[in-house]
């Protein structure tokens, strides 16, 4: 069974560049190329939702020059790939707070989301200025303003960025790190976790297939005695 929703913590761009004695931005550039390959692979495999962790709320601590380079790469990716994403029926959604981004970057991202908003074949979530704790605080603040005093799991989920989507079946982390880094803390409660030592720029469709194969061998009990797959 192919997982319906796959989430990926894309880690290792900087280390990839360092291993090759290159500036970190080269790792990010190669990482963007990997994104393009994995989006196509996921779409071809029948995955319905792919969520990529691209820029966390903690990433603002990085050097300003690196952040500016990341903004440039985001805009470049959208400009180069938007037409193909739309042709393939891919809907782009952003998880996170774009208001802290430069106005031109925010405008371009929101425009891309609007252009693809009617597509239904595949959903591509990109987490930008995203933090799971901040997402939950935002949800609780909205519920408080609406006078919701006894929220259920369904109500909380309806105020998250992933509203209307299934929770990830599979969470992949590259670079071998064994932590979730403030990513989708609510949504990954029952996700299967797969860690690979591959750095993100080296991650290929074969690695995605390996992760899915490992997922298919697991029995998901969701706290019960029998698999629900």
N, C-alpha and C positions, 0 to 999 in steps of 0.2 A: 504493500500500500504506500502510495506517495504521500508524504506529509502535505497537508493543505496550506500550512503557514510555516515558513522557515524564517528565522531571525538570525542575523549574523553580526557578531562583534568583530569588525574588521580591524585587526591589530597587527602591527609589525612593519608599517611603512618606514618609520624612522630607522629601525634596525636593519631593514633590507638595504637602505641607502648607505648606512654606516659600514655594513659588510663589504660594500663595493667602493668604499671611500668616496662617496658622492654626497652632496648636500641633501638634507632631509626632503626638500621639495621634489627631488627626483623620485623618492619613494612614494610620495603622494601622487605624482603623475602616473607612475606605474600602477598604483592602487586604483586610480580612476579607470585605467584600461581593464583591470581585473573586474571592476564593477560591471562594465559593459558586457564582458564575456559571461559573467555569472547571471546577470539578468536574462540574457538570451537563453542560457542553459536551463535556468529555473522555469522560464516560460515554456520551453520545449518539453520539459519533463512533466508538465502538468501541474506544477505548483501554482496555487491560486494567489498567494500573498507572499511577498518577499520583503522583509524589513532589514534595512542596513543601518548600522550605527556609525554615522559619519563624523559628527561633531558634538561633543558632550558639553554640558555646562561647565565642566572642569577644564575644558580645552582652552578657555580664555587665558589660562595661566601661561600658555606657550608664548614664545617670542612674537612680537608684533609682526615681524617680517614673515614668519611662517603662517600666521593667521591670514595675512593679506594674500599670500600665495594660495591658501585654501579657498578663500573667497573667489579668486580668479579661476581656479580649477572648477569650482561649482558652477559658475556662470558659463564657462567654456563647455562643460559637460551638457548643460541644458541646451545651449545654442546648437551644439553639434548633434545631439541625440534626440531632441524633442520630436522632430519630424518622424523618425523611425519608431520611437515609443508610441506615438499616436497611431501610426500605420499598423502597428502590431496589436493595437487595442489595449495598451497598457495605461492604467490610470496612476498618475503620480500623486502621492499624498505626503505631506510633511508632518512629522511628529516633533513638536518642540515650539519654542517661542522665537519667531523670526524678527520680532520688533527690535532686537538689539543688533541686527545685521545692518550694514550700510543700506541706505534706501534703494539704491539701484539694484543691489543683489536681492533684497526682499521683493521688489517689484517684479524682477525677472522670474523668481521662483514662484510667486503667486500666480503670475500669468501662465506659467507652464502647468500648474495645477488646474487652473480654470480651463485651459485648452483641452486637457485630457480628462476632465471631470465626468464625461459621459461614457468613457470606455469601461468595459465590463469583463474583458477576457482575463486580465491579470492586474493585480494591484502591487505597485512598488512604493513602499514606505521608506522614506529617508529621514532618519532622526538627526535633526540639526538644532544645535543649542538645546539639547534634550538631556533631562535628568529625571529618573523615575520618581525620586522623592518629590521633586518640584512638580511633576505631573500629578501626583496624588494630592499634594497641598492645593494645587489649582482646582482639582475636582472637589475637594472638601469645601473650599471657599465658595464655589458656585452652588453647591448643595445648601450651604448655610444661607446664602443670599436668597435662595428659593424656598427656604423654610423647611427643608427636608431634615427631619430629626431622627428618623430611623431608617437609614439607607440599607438596602439589601445589596448582595454582590452584583446583581443585575443593574441596579441603579448606579452604583459606583462605576461599573464598566461603561455605562452610557455617557459618563462625563470624562472619560479618558480619550486621548488622541486617537486610539484605535477603535473608537465606537463603531459598531456595526460589523467588525471583523472578528473572526475566530481568534482565540489565543494561539500563540505559536505552538506547534506540535514538536518542533525541533529547534534548539538553540545551538548554533555553531560558534565556537571561538577559535580564532587563529592565533598563532605565535606561542601556543603552549601555556599561556597564563590561565590560572585556575581561579578566576573570579568573574563576577557578572558586571562589575563596574557601573552600578547604578542604572542598569538597563532593564526596562520592562519588568520591574520587580513584581507588580501585580499580575501581569499577563503570563509570566513564565512559571507560575506556581506548580504546574504539572507538565512543563515541557521536558522532553528528553534533551540531555546536554551532551554535546560531542565536541571534544577539544582536539585540535591538531597542532603539531609543532610547525606546520607550514606558516611562513609569514604571508600576510595578505597579498602582497604583489605576486607571490608565487602560487597562489591558490588557483586551481583550474577546475574545469567542469568535471574532470576525473575525481578531484578531491570532493566536490559536491556530491557526486555519485557514491563515493565511499562513505560519506556521512549519512546519506539516505539508506544505503545498504545496512549500515550499523543500526540505524533507527528501525529498519524493518525487522531486525532480529530481536528487538526488545518487546517485552510484553507490558503493555500499559494498563495497570490495574486501577489507577486513580483512587487508591486507598482501599479497594475491594480485593476479592480473591481471584477474579477472572479478568482476562484481557477484554477491553472494549473495542479492540480493533477487529 
